[in-house]
Amino acid sequence: MWADAAQLRQQLQQGAFVLPIGFDLGATFIFALTGALAAIRRGYDWVGLFGLALATGVGGGLIRDGIFIQNGPPAMVADARYFIAVGLACLASVVVASFVERLSRAIELIDALGLGAYGAFGVQKSLAAGLSLPAAILVGVVNACGGGVLRDIMTREEPLVLKPGQFYAVAALLGCVLFTTLISCGLPSPIAALIALAVTFTFRVLAIVFQWRTAAVRPWFTRDKQNDQER
């Protein structure tokens, strides 16, 4: 049985999952790199490139801390190393832009790691801030996917997480729900986060390798009409 949000907050106070700063900065670098590469493909100048890389790299955390939690300044404005990571991603994008096809699989793998870690971290931070259980899961998914959504909005693209694809947002949701379930069962938060990260990563990689994709929603009456026509 799931515990309520108050019980989970009390349990988290006994031992919280801490996202290593090296991992956090590395994931920020990779996320920002994807934004910088998108800017290069669109012919942006350095200002546009940095702006898009920044939004992609730290967008999920900004949405989490600036909109949902609102408990002090977001981490990225309190620690200059996040700006340095984004700046390095901008410089790296110029070098690797010609080899992006060769590096795409490595970027996808690192992105899959970040998906699970940021999802669990977002859920935990939301619960500690007093959010309800469903809201905490939502914030976890936003924390994991928010940077990509901001990137697509800024480039006037339909956000990829809203279209049929390879279970990106679904993988993040799976990790957030699993993390919440495990800590509800009494598992320590760091162990629960590692298990959720591993499951999210595995599911995401399998979706990439075997080309698992979500399907567009179709109205039932249209489906029935097509079946009648086939008969």
C-alpha positions as CSV (number, residue, x, y, z in Angstrom):
1,M,0.0,0.0,0.0
2,W,1.2,3.5,-0.8
3,A,1.8,5.8,2.1
4,D,0.5,9.3,2.0
5,A,2.6,12.4,1.3
6,A,3.1,13.2,5.0
7,Q,4.4,9.7,5.8
8,L,6.8,9.8,2.9
9,R,8.1,13.2,4.0
10,Q,8.8,11.9,7.5
11,Q,10.6,8.9,6.0
12,L,12.7,11.0,3.7
13,Q,13.9,13.0,6.6
14,Q,15.6,9.9,7.9
15,G,17.7,9.6,4.7
16,A,17.4,11.4,1.4
17,F,18.7,10.6,-2.1
18,V,21.5,13.0,-2.9
19,L,22.2,13.6,-6.5
20,P,26.0,13.8,-6.9
21,I,27.1,17.2,-8.1
22,G,29.4,15.6,-10.7
23,F,26.5,13.6,-12.2
24,D,24.2,16.7,-12.0
25,L,26.7,18.9,-13.9
26,G,27.5,16.1,-16.4
27,A,23.8,15.6,-17.2
28,T,23.4,19.4,-17.4
29,F,26.2,19.4,-19.9
30,I,24.6,16.7,-22.1
31,F,21.2,18.2,-22.0
32,A,22.7,21.6,-22.8
33,L,24.6,20.0,-25.7
34,T,21.4,18.8,-27.3
35,G,20.0,22.3,-27.1
36,A,23.2,23.8,-28.6
37,L,23.2,21.3,-31.5
38,A,19.6,22.2,-32.2
39,A,20.6,25.9,-32.3
40,I,23.4,25.2,-34.7
41,R,21.0,23.3,-37.0
42,R,18.8,26.3,-37.0
43,G,21.6,28.8,-37.7
44,Y,21.4,30.7,-34.4
45,D,24.2,33.1,-33.4
46,W,26.1,32.7,-30.1
47,V,23.4,34.5,-28.1
48,G,20.7,32.2,-29.4
49,L,22.9,29.1,-29.0
50,F,23.7,29.9,-25.4
51,G,20.1,30.7,-24.6
52,L,18.7,27.5,-26.1
53,A,21.5,25.4,-24.4
54,L,20.8,27.1,-21.1
55,A,17.0,26.4,-21.3
56,T,17.6,22.8,-22.3
57,G,20.3,22.1,-19.7
58,V,18.6,23.5,-16.6
59,G,15.0,24.0,-17.8
60,G,13.6,21.1,-15.8
61,G,15.1,22.3,-12.5
62,L,14.0,25.9,-13.2
63,I,10.4,24.8,-13.7
64,R,10.6,22.6,-10.6
65,D,12.1,25.2,-8.3
66,G,10.6,28.4,-9.8
67,I,7.0,27.3,-10.4
68,F,6.2,24.3,-8.3
69,I,8.3,24.4,-5.2
70,Q,9.3,28.1,-4.8
71,N,11.6,27.5,-1.9
72,G,14.5,29.9,-2.4
73,P,16.4,30.5,-5.6
74,P,16.8,27.6,-8.1
75,A,20.0,25.6,-7.7
76,M,21.4,26.8,-11.1
77,V,21.4,30.4,-10.1
78,A,23.0,29.6,-6.7
79,D,25.9,27.7,-8.2
80,A,28.0,29.1,-11.0
81,R,29.1,25.7,-12.1
82,Y,25.9,25.1,-13.9
83,F,26.6,28.2,-16.1
84,I,30.1,26.8,-16.7
85,A,28.7,23.4,-17.8
86,V,26.3,25.1,-20.2
87,G,29.1,27.3,-21.6
88,L,31.3,24.3,-22.1
89,A,28.5,22.5,-23.9
90,C,28.1,25.5,-26.2
91,L,31.8,25.3,-27.1
92,A,31.7,21.5,-27.5
93,S,28.7,21.7,-29.8
94,V,30.8,23.6,-32.4
95,V,33.4,20.8,-32.3
96,V,31.0,17.8,-32.3
97,A,28.3,19.1,-34.6
98,S,29.9,17.4,-37.6
99,F,30.1,14.1,-35.7
100,V,26.7,14.2,-34.1
101,E,25.4,11.1,-35.9
102,R,28.3,9.1,-34.4
103,L,27.7,10.5,-31.0
104,S,23.9,10.3,-31.0
105,R,23.8,6.8,-29.3
106,A,26.2,7.9,-26.5
107,I,24.1,11.0,-25.9
108,E,20.9,8.9,-25.8
109,L,22.4,6.6,-23.2
110,I,23.5,9.5,-20.9
111,D,20.2,11.1,-21.4
112,A,18.5,7.9,-20.3
113,L,20.6,8.0,-17.1
114,G,19.6,11.6,-16.4
115,L,15.9,10.8,-17.0
116,G,15.8,8.3,-14.1
117,A,18.0,10.3,-11.8
118,Y,16.2,13.7,-12.3
119,G,12.8,12.0,-12.0
120,A,13.5,10.5,-8.6
121,F,15.3,13.6,-7.4
122,G,12.3,15.8,-8.5
123,V,9.8,13.6,-6.7
124,Q,11.9,13.6,-3.5
125,K,12.4,17.3,-3.5
126,S,8.7,17.9,-4.1
127,L,7.6,15.7,-1.3
128,A,10.1,17.4,1.1
129,A,8.6,20.8,0.1
130,G,5.1,19.7,1.0
131,L,3.5,18.8,-2.3
132,S,0.9,16.1,-2.6
133,L,1.8,12.7,-3.9
134,P,0.4,13.1,-7.4
135,A,1.9,16.5,-7.7
136,A,5.3,15.2,-6.7
137,I,5.2,12.6,-9.4
138,L,4.2,15.2,-11.9
139,V,7.1,17.5,-10.9
140,G,9.4,14.5,-11.1
141,V,8.4,14.0,-14.7
142,V,8.7,17.7,-15.5
143,N,12.1,17.8,-13.8
144,A,13.2,15.0,-16.1
145,C,11.6,16.3,-19.4
146,G,11.2,20.0,-18.9
147,G,14.4,21.1,-20.6
148,G,13.5,19.3,-23.8
149,V,10.0,20.9,-23.7
150,L,11.4,24.4,-23.3
151,R,13.8,23.7,-26.2
152,D,11.0,22.7,-28.5
153,I,8.8,25.7,-27.5
154,M,11.7,28.2,-28.0
155,T,12.3,26.8,-31.5
156,R,8.6,26.8,-32.4
157,E,8.5,23.0,-32.6
158,E,5.7,20.8,-31.3
159,P,7.2,19.3,-28.1
160,L,8.4,15.8,-28.7
161,V,7.0,14.5,-25.4
162,L,3.5,15.3,-26.7
163,K,3.9,13.3,-29.9
164,P,4.2,9.5,-30.5
165,G,7.7,8.5,-29.8
166,Q,10.0,6.1,-28.0
167,F,8.5,6.1,-24.5
168,Y,10.5,9.2,-23.2
169,A,8.0,10.8,-20.9
170,V,6.5,7.3,-20.2
171,A,9.9,6.1,-19.0
172,A,10.2,9.1,-16.7
173,L,6.8,8.5,-15.3
174,L,7.6,4.8,-14.7
175,G,10.7,5.8,-12.7
176,C,8.8,8.4,-10.6
177,V,6.0,6.0,-9.8
178,L,8.5,3.2,-9.0
179,F,10.5,5.4,-6.8
180,T,7.4,6.5,-4.9
181,T,6.2,2.9,-4.5
182,L,9.6,1.7,-3.2
183,I,9.9,4.4,-0.5
184,S,6.2,3.7,0.4
185,C,7.2,0.1,1.0
186,G,9.9,1.3,3.5
187,L,13.0,1.1,1.2
188,P,15.6,3.8,2.0
189,S,15.4,6.6,-0.5
190,P,19.0,6.2,-1.9
191,I,18.4,2.5,-2.7
192,A,14.9,3.3,-4.1
193,A,16.4,6.0,-6.3
194,L,19.1,3.6,-7.7
195,I,16.5,0.9,-8.5
196,A,14.2,3.5,-10.2
197,L,17.1,4.9,-12.1
198,A,18.2,1.4,-13.3
199,V,14.6,0.4,-14.3
200,T,14.1,3.7,-16.1
201,F,17.4,3.4,-17.9
202,T,16.8,-0.2,-19.0
203,F,13.3,0.6,-20.2
204,R,14.5,3.6,-22.2
205,V,17.4,1.7,-23.7
206,L,15.1,-1.2,-24.7
207,A,12.7,1.3,-26.3
208,I,15.6,2.8,-28.3
209,V,17.1,-0.6,-29.4
210,F,13.9,-2.3,-30.3
211,Q,12.2,0.9,-31.6
212,W,9.2,0.6,-29.2
213,R,6.9,3.5,-29.9
214,T,3.8,5.0,-28.5
215,A,0.7,5.2,-30.8
216,A,-1.4,8.2,-31.6
217,V,-4.9,8.2,-30.0
218,R,-7.7,7.4,-32.4
219,P,-11.4,8.0,-31.9
220,W,-13.3,4.8,-31.4
221,F,-16.0,5.7,-33.9
222,T,-13.3,6.3,-36.6
223,R,-11.8,2.9,-35.9
224,D,-15.2,1.2,-36.1
225,K,-15.9,2.9,-39.4
226,Q,-12.6,1.8,-40.8
227,N,-13.4,-1.8,-39.7
228,D,-16.8,-1.7,-41.4
229,Q,-15.2,-0.5,-44.6
230,E,-12.6,-3.3,-44.5
231,R,-15.4,-5.8,-44.1
